């Protein structure tokens, strides 16, 4: 798990501190308590490869101008045997470092030695994390929001696992409650209309109007005839609802499998009710004094809980008043528990029963108001939901074709579902494009997704991988294979495009850590695009085939390293790394 960027940062920080100690020893600088300042990568490469603000941060404590401190550090710094070729002072006292050959060789050596595991780290080792995503209502086809949430959740889970976490992917099946009741009434109406005629049976005003409901009713009727026509309403609705779920859930699983998503667990809401876990959770909140009864219903003191949390976070009373906080019903007057009560119980199960250290949910932006309420309820249960539950809110998707917004499927004439989308564009393109920054609304250009040119980012990245594979195949046919690094003179890789490519290969390790830390796996896409760009520029500027043998060997080694990193990154997103295109 070698991260050459982190290694360079750590070494630069150590060099600055060692230089300070040397300057203190000979009296150049006074001894006082100074802290090692962070080392960063400058935005402008003209300012070096790494920089530290050590001198600026220590100026007050040392009572000297930052540039004077920086000069003292520079005078007492020994770069022999380090990753750095030189160091220099810039601006008001920045200390800039420029990388030497050993660092670049270290990048290629790390890629060679780690292979398929290159880029992984152990920053989350020992952490048990659940990622819950999609969790679409099983009452109809999955839509664009599910398509986006699917790849974001799946890729985030891969990134977390690559950072050492023990990760579980989970789908929460809402097979109980109001939406299932509405689902049952909708199928029942369509079923009875088949038997008695549409005019004879009114359709529920709030029922599900889709053709898929008609299809379910027709399928049940074709298999079983009118045997439910005279059955008690409750029995008929339960039978039809279960039949609908028995059709829809396998269909959802198949669509997700086609989308390259496999879950570790499908958790059914109904089990929470059947086991009494929802009732038990609500009772715990009551025992802790967080509920009250009004008009026959049981309410959660949500406003009080959130107010307490906001005060702890430093919010003022006036600001809190503006939020107009409200309480929530947990159990209706008719004795039925609300969806919110079940959701609290479900998340209590994740933490208290299954022992996850952290839970991450991928939700649509329309759930924004639910986030603080759920976290607050878990806080009230003593589960520290504020810290342990992370909600990634994703914005809407706008589908475009030839610049026009697309709302209906050309094939079915209905709203575009995940299945419709995958009939029109490759799965890899869908996964790539949907793995975009979650908190921004995205425009998905259907035309761009199938283009085979550099304007299509997934094609551009996959082509870079295929281009390297084709090169290595052609060389192998001539009897030339990629040599081990110990047999290569890596100092021959001194050109700017060669160094840029090695830097970007090293950056891949950082992007995995950043993606895990920020719960934003889109960093991987941007890293791979930059890496593909660096490779294409290197390939254009640096001839490989037919070059002098030692130079050819070094450049082949570099190209093969880029291939490994591209493959590893594409695998994280769940995208193929083609060897031919």
C-alpha positions in Angstrom: 0.0 0.0 0.0 2.6 2.5 -1.2 1.4 6.1 -1.6 4.2 8.0 -3.1 2.5 11.4 -2.8 1.9 10.8 0.9 5.5 9.5 1.3 6.8 12.7 -0.3 4.6 14.9 1.9 5.8 13.1 5.0 9.4 13.3 3.9 9.2 17.1 3.1 7.7 17.7 6.6 10.4 15.7 8.2 13.1 17.5 6.3 11.7 20.9 7.4 11.7 19.8 11.0 15.1 18.3 10.9 16.5 21.5 9.3 14.9 23.5 12.1 16.5 21.3 14.7 19.9 21.7 13.0 19.4 25.5 12.9 18.6 25.5 16.6 21.7 23.4 17.4 24.1 26.0 15.9 22.2 28.9 17.2 20.8 30.2 13.9 17.2 29.9 15.2 15.9 30.0 18.8 14.4 26.9 20.4 10.7 27.1 21.0 7.7 24.9 20.4 6.9 24.7 16.7 4.6 22.4 14.9 5.2 20.6 11.6 3.2 22.5 9.0 1.3 20.6 6.4 2.8 19.9 3.0 0.7 20.6 0.0 0.9 20.3 -3.8 1.1 23.8 -5.3 -1.7 24.7 -7.8 1.0 26.1 -10.2 3.7 23.5 -11.0 6.1 26.5 -11.5 6.1 26.7 -7.7 7.6 23.2 -7.3 6.1 19.8 -6.7 5.4 20.2 -3.0 5.4 23.2 -0.7 5.3 23.8 3.1 4.3 26.9 5.1 6.5 25.8 8.0 8.3 29.2 8.1 5.1 31.2 7.9 3.5 29.2 10.7 6.5 29.4 12.9 7.2 33.1 12.4 5.3 34.4 15.5 6.8 31.8 17.8 10.3 32.3 16.6 10.0 36.1 16.4 11.6 36.3 12.9 10.4 37.1 9.4 9.2 34.0 7.5 11.8 34.4 4.7 14.6 34.5 7.3 13.3 31.3 8.9 12.9 29.7 5.4 16.5 30.6 4.5 17.8 29.1 7.8 15.9 25.9 7.0 17.3 25.8 3.5 20.9 26.4 4.8 20.5 23.4 7.2 18.7 21.0 4.9 20.3 17.9 3.5 18.5 16.4 0.5 20.9 13.6 -0.1 19.2 10.3 -0.4 15.7 11.9 -0.4 12.9 12.1 -3.0 13.9 15.7 -3.7 16.4 17.2 -6.1 16.1 20.7 -4.8 14.3 23.1 -2.5 13.8 26.9 -2.8 12.2 29.8 -1.1 9.2 31.6 -2.7 6.9 34.4 -1.9 6.6 35.5 1.7 8.3 32.4 3.0 7.0 29.2 1.3 9.5 26.4 1.0 9.1 24.6 -2.3 10.5 21.2 -3.1 11.2 19.7 -6.5 11.1 16.0 -7.0 14.1 14.0 -8.0 14.5 10.8 -10.0 14.1 8.4 -7.0 10.5 9.5 -6.5 9.5 8.8 -10.0 11.2 5.5 -10.0 9.3 4.8 -6.7 6.0 5.4 -8.4 6.7 2.9 -11.1 8.1 0.4 -8.6 4.9 0.6 -6.5 2.7 0.0 -9.5 4.8 -3.0 -10.5 4.9 -4.6 -7.0 1.3 -4.0 -6.0 -0.4 -4.6 -9.4 -4.1 -5.1 -8.9 -4.0 -3.7 -5.4 -2.2 -0.5 -6.4 -4.1 2.5 -5.1 -5.5 0.7 -2.1 -4.8 1.9 1.5 -5.7 0.9 5.0 -7.0 4.3 6.2 -10.4 2.6 7.1 -9.0 -0.7 8.3 -11.1 -2.1 11.2 -14.2 0.0 10.2 -17.4 -1.8 9.5 -19.4 0.3 7.1 -22.8 -0.2 5.4 -23.7 1.5 2.2 -27.5 1.5 1.6 -28.5 2.6 -1.9 -31.3 2.5 -4.5 -33.9 1.0 -2.0 -36.5 1.8 -4.6 -40.2 1.1 -3.8 -41.0 -2.3 -5.3 -44.2 -1.0 -6.7 -42.9 -0.2 -10.2 -39.9 0.1 -12.5 -36.7 1.8 -11.4 -36.2 5.3 -12.7 -33.3 7.6 -13.4 -32.7 8.5 -9.8 -32.3 4.9 -9.0 -29.8 4.6 -11.9 -27.7 7.4 -10.5 -28.0 6.2 -6.9 -27.1 2.7 -8.0 -23.7 3.5 -9.4 -22.9 6.1 -6.8 -23.6 3.7 -4.0 -21.8 0.8 -5.7 -18.7 2.8 -6.5 -18.6 4.4 -3.1 -18.7 0.9 -1.6 -15.8 -0.2 -3.8 -13.8 2.9 -2.8 -14.4 2.3 0.9 -13.4 -1.3 0.5 -10.2 -0.2 -1.3 -9.5 2.0 1.8 -9.6 -1.1 4.0 -13.1 -1.0 5.3 -15.3 -4.0 5.8 -18.2 -3.0 3.5 -21.8 -4.3 3.2 -24.0 -3.2 0.3 -27.7 -3.3 1.3 -31.1 -2.7 -0.4 -33.9 -1.8 1.9 -37.1 -3.3 0.5 -40.2 -1.2 1.5 -42.6 -4.1 1.5 -44.9 -2.7 4.2 -46.8 0.4 4.9 -48.8 2.9 2.9 -47.2 2.4 -0.6 -47.8 -1.3 -0.4 -51.4 -0.7 0.6 -51.8 1.6 -2.4 -50.0 -1.0 -4.6 -52.5 -3.6 -3.4 -55.5 -1.4 -4.1 -54.2 -0.5 -7.5 -53.7 -4.1 -8.7 -57.0 -5.1 -7.1 -58.9 -2.4 -9.1 -57.3 -3.5 -12.4 -57.9 -7.1 -11.6 -61.6 -6.6 -10.9 -61.9 -4.4 -14.0 -60.8 -7.4 -16.0 -63.6 -9.4 -14.5 -66.4 -6.9 -14.3 -65.4 -4.2 -16.8 -63.6 -0.9 -16.3 -66.8 1.1 -15.8 -68.0 -1.2 -13.1 -64.9 -0.8 -10.8 -63.6 2.7 -9.9 -59.9 3.1 -9.8 -58.4 4.7 -6.6 -57.8 8.4 -7.0 -54.3 8.1 -5.6 -53.6 4.7 -7.2 -50.6 3.8 -9.3 -51.6 4.6 -12.9 -48.8 2.9 -14.8 -49.2 0.2 -17.4 -47.1 -2.1 -15.2 -50.0 -2.3 -12.8 -52.3 -3.4 -15.6 -49.7 -6.0 -16.6 -49.5 -7.4 -13.1 -53.3 -7.7 -12.9 -53.5 -9.3 -16.3 -50.7 -11.8 -15.5 -52.4 -12.8 -12.2 -55.7 -13.2 -14.0 -54.2 -15.3 -16.8 -52.6 -17.6 -14.2 -55.5 -17.8 -11.7 -58.7 -16.6 -13.4 -61.4 -14.9 -11.2 -60.8 -17.0 -8.1 -60.1 -13.9 -6.0 -63.3 -12.1 -7.2 -65.3 -13.3 -4.3 -62.6 -13.4 -1.7 -62.6 -11.1 1.3 -61.0 -7.7 0.5 -58.1 -8.0 2.9 -57.2 -11.5 1.6 -57.5 -10.4 -2.0 -55.3 -7.3 -1.6 -52.7 -9.2 0.4 -52.6 -12.0 -2.3 -52.3 -9.5 -5.2 -49.7 -7.4 -3.4 -47.6 -10.4 -2.7 -48.0 -11.5 -6.3 -46.9 -8.1 -7.5 -43.8 -8.1 -5.2 -43.0 -11.7 -6.4 -42.8 -10.3 -10.0 -41.3 -6.9 -9.3 -38.5 -7.8 -6.9 -36.8 -10.4 -9.2 -37.2 -7.9 -12.1 -35.4 -5.2 -10.0 -32.7 -7.7 -9.1 -32.2 -8.6 -12.7 -32.0 -5.0 -13.8 -29.5 -4.2 -11.1 -27.5 -7.3 -12.0 -27.5 -6.1 -15.6 -26.2 -2.8 -14.2 -23.3 -4.8 -12.6 -24.7 -4.3 -9.0 -24.8 -7.1 -6.6 -26.0 -6.6 -3.0 -24.7 -8.4 0.1 -28.1 -8.1 1.7 -31.8 -7.4 0.8 -33.4 -6.2 4.0 -37.2 -6.3 4.2 -39.1 -3.6 6.1 -41.9 -6.2 6.9 -39.4 -8.1 9.2 -39.2 -5.1 11.4 -42.9 -5.0 12.0 -43.4 -8.8 12.2 -40.6 -9.1 14.8 -42.0 -6.3 16.9 -38.8 -4.3 16.5 -40.6 -1.1 15.4 -42.8 -1.2 18.5 -39.8 -1.9 20.7 -37.9 1.0 19.2 -40.8 3.4 19.7 -41.1 2.1 23.3 -37.4 2.9 23.9 -38.0 6.5 22.7 -41.0 6.6 25.1 -38.9 5.3 28.0 -36.3 8.0 27.4 -39.0 10.6 27.6 -39.0 11.6 23.9 -42.6 10.9 23.0 -46.1 12.2 23.9 -49.7 11.4 23.0 -52.0 13.8 21.2 -55.4 13.0 19.7 -54.8 9.3 20.0 -51.5 9.4 18.1 -48.0 9.0 19.5 -45.6 11.8 18.6 -41.8 12.1 18.7 -40.4 15.3 20.3 -38.4 16.0 17.1 -38.4 19.7 17.6 -36.9 19.4 21.1 -34.3 16.9 19.9 -33.2 19.0 17.0 -33.2 22.2 19.0 -30.8 20.5 21.5 -28.5 19.3 18.7 -28.5 22.8 17.1 -27.6 24.5 20.4 -24.7 22.0 20.9 -23.6 22.9 17.4 -23.4 26.6 18.4 -26.6 27.9 16.8 -28.4 30.8 18.4 -32.0 30.8 19.7 -33.1 33.3 17.0 -31.7 31.2 14.2 -33.3 28.1 15.6 -36.7 29.8 15.8 -36.6 30.6 12.1 -36.4 26.9 11.3 -40.0 26.3 12.5 -39.1 22.8 13.8 -42.0 20.3 14.1 -42.7 17.0 15.8 -43.3 13.8 14.0 -46.0 11.1 14.4 -44.6 7.7 15.2 -47.9 5.8 15.7 -51.2 6.9 14.2 -54.4 7.0 16.0 -55.4 3.8 14.2 -52.5 2.0 15.8 -50.3 1.7 12.7 -46.7 2.8 12.8 -45.5 5.5 10.4 -42.8 5.1 7.8 -40.6 7.3 10.0 -41.0 5.0 12.9 -40.0 2.0 10.8 -37.0 4.0 9.4 -35.8 4.8 12.9 -36.1 1.1 13.8 -34.3 0.1 10.6 -31.3 2.3 11.4 -31.3 1.3 15.0 -31.0 -2.3 13.7 -27.9 -1.3 11.6 -26.1 0.1 14.6 -27.4 -1.7 17.7 -28.0 -5.2 16.3 -25.6 -5.5 13.4 -22.8 -3.4 14.8 -21.9 -1.1 11.9 -19.5 1.7 12.9 -20.7 3.9 10.1 -23.8 3.9 7.8 -24.0 5.7 4.5 -27.3 6.2 2.7 -27.6 7.4 -0.9 -30.8 9.5 -1.1 -32.5 11.8 -3.5 -32.3 15.5 -2.8 -36.1 15.5 -2.0 -35.2 13.7 1.2 -33.3 16.6 2.5 -35.7 17.4 5.3 -35.6 13.9 6.6 -31.8 13.8 7.3 -31.7 15.8 10.5 -34.9 14.2 11.9 -33.5 10.7 11.5 -30.1 11.6 12.9 -31.8 13.3 15.8 -34.0 10.2 16.5 -30.9 8.0 16.6 -29.2 10.5 18.9 -32.2 10.2 21.2 -31.7 6.5 21.3 -28.1 7.0 22.3 -26.7 5.8 19.0 -24.9 9.0 18.0 -26.6 9.3 14.6 -25.2 12.8 14.1 -21.7 11.4 13.8 -22.2 7.8 12.6 -24.9 8.3 9.9 -23.9 10.0 6.7 -26.5 10.9 4.0 -25.3 11.5 0.5 -28.0 13.6 -1.2 -27.9 13.4 -5.0 -29.5 15.9 -7.3 -31.9 15.1 -10.3 -30.9 13.8 -13.6 -31.8 15.5 -16.9 -31.7 13.3 -19.9 -30.8 15.0 -23.2 -30.9 13.8 -26.8 -29.6 16.2 -29.5 -29.9 19.0 -26.9 -33.5 18.3 -26.1 -34.8 17.0 -22.8 -36.0 13.4 -22.9 -38.8 12.3 -20.6 -40.3 9.3 -22.5 -38.9 6.1 -23.8 -38.8 5.8 -27.6 -39.4 2.1 -27.2 -42.3 2.1 -24.8 -43.7 5.7 -24.9 -43.5 5.7 -21.0 -41.2 7.4 -18.6 -37.7 6.1 -19.1 -36.7 3.4 -16.6 -33.3 1.9 -15.8 -34.1 -1.0 -18.1 -35.1 1.4 -21.0 -31.8 3.3 -20.5 -29.7 0.1 -20.7 -31.5 -0.9 -23.9 -30.3 2.3 -25.5 -26.7 2.8 -24.2 -23.9 0.5 -23.0 -23.9 -0.4 -19.3 -20.3 1.0 -18.9 -21.4 4.3 -20.3 -24.3 4.5 -17.9 -22.1 3.7 -14.9 -19.4 6.2 -16.0 -21.8 9.1 -16.5 -23.9 8.5 -13.4 -20.8 8.4 -11.2 -20.8 12.2 -11.3 -20.5 14.6 -8.3 -23.7 13.8 -6.4 -24.6 17.2 -5.1 -24.9 18.8 -8.6 -27.7 18.3 -11.1 -26.4 16.3 -14.0 -27.2 16.4 -17.7 -26.9 13.0 -19.2 -26.4 13.3 -23.0 -27.6 10.1 -24.6 -25.8 11.0 -27.9 -22.5 11.6 -26.2 -22.7 8.3 -24.3 -22.5 6.3 -27.5 -20.0 8.4 -29.4 -16.6 6.8 -30.2 -14.3 9.8 -30.0 -12.4 11.8 -27.5 -15.4 13.9 -26.6 -16.9 10.9 -24.8 -14.9 10.6 -21.6 -15.5 6.9 -21.1 -14.4 6.1 -24.6 -11.4 8.4 -24.1 -10.3 6.5 -21.0 -11.1 3.0 -22.3 -9.3 3.8 -25.5 -6.2 4.7 -23.6 -6.2 1.3 -21.9 -6.9 -0.5 -25.2 -4.2 1.5 -26.9 -1.6 0.4 -24.4 -2.7 -3.2 -24.7 -2.5 -3.0 -28.5 1.0 -1.6 -28.3 2.2 -4.3 -25.9 0.6 -7.0 -28.1 2.4 -5.7 -31.2 5.7 -5.6 -29.3 5.2 -9.1 -28.0 4.6 -10.3 -31.5 8.1 -9.0 -32.3 9.5 -10.8 -29.3 9.8 -7.7 -27.0 8.0 -7.9 -23.6 7.7 -5.5 -20.7 10.8 -6.1 -18.6 10.9 -6.0 -14.8 11.9 -2.6 -13.4 15.2 -3.9 -12.0 16.4 -4.4 -15.6 15.3 -0.9 -16.8 17.2 2.4 -16.7 14.3 4.5 -15.4 16.4 7.6 -15.5 15.8 7.7 -19.2 12.2 8.8 -18.4 13.1 12.4 -17.9 10.8 14.2 -20.4 7.9 16.4 -19.1 5.2 14.2 -20.5 6.8 11.2 -18.9 7.0 12.9 -15.5 3.5 14.2 -15.8 2.2 10.6 -16.5 4.1 9.2 -13.4 2.7 12.0 -11.2 -0.8 11.2 -12.3 -0.3 7.5 -11.7 0.7 8.5 -8.1 -2.3 10.8 -7.7 -4.6 7.8 -8.1 -3.8 6.7 -4.6 -4.8 10.1 -3.2 -8.0 10.1 -5.1 -9.2 6.8 -3.6 -8.6 8.2 -0.1 -10.3 11.5 -1.0 -13.3 9.7 -2.5 -13.7 7.6 0.7 -13.3 10.6 3.0 -15.8 12.8 1.1 -18.2 10.1 0.1 -17.8 11.3 -3.5 -16.5 8.6 -5.8 -16.6 10.9 -8.8 -13.0 11.8 -8.0 -12.1 8.5 -9.6 -13.6 9.5 -13.0 -11.7 12.8 -13.0 -8.5 11.1 -12.1 -8.8 8.6 -14.8 -9.6 11.2 -17.4 -6.5 13.1 -16.4 -4.5 9.9 -16.5 -5.8 9.0 -20.0 -4.9 12.5 -21.1 -1.4 12.3 -19.7 -0.9 8.9 -21.4 -2.1 10.2 -24.8 0.2 13.2 -24.6 3.1 10.9 -23.6 2.4 8.5 -26.4 2.3 11.3 -28.9 5.5 12.9 -27.7 7.6 9.8 -26.9 8.1 7.2 -29.5 8.3 3.6 -28.2 8.3 1.1 -31.1 11.6 1.4 -33.0 13.3 3.5 -30.3 16.8 2.7 -29.0 16.4 -0.5 -26.9 17.0 1.0 -23.4 14.7 3.9 -24.1 12.1 1.6 -25.6 12.2 -0.7 -22.5 11.8 2.3 -20.1 8.8 3.7 -22.0 7.2 0.3 -22.3 7.5 -0.1 -18.6 5.9 3.3 -18.1 3.0 2.5 -20.5 2.4 -0.8 -18.8 2.2 1.0 -15.4 -0.4 3.4 -16.8 -2.3 0.4 -18.1 -2.4 -1.1 -14.6 -3.6 2.1 -13.0 -6.3 2.7 -15.7 -7.5 -0.9 -15.2 -7.6 -0.6 -11.4 -9.6 2.7 -11.6 -12.1 1.4 -14.2 -12.7 -1.7 -12.0 -13.6 0.6 -9.0 -16.3 2.2 -11.1 -17.5 -1.2 -12.4 -16.4 -0.5 -15.9 -14.6 -2.8 -18.3 -11.0 -2.2 -19.3 -11.1 -3.3 -22.9 -7.9 -4.7 -24.6 -9.2 -4.0 -28.1 -11.5 -1.2 -29.4 
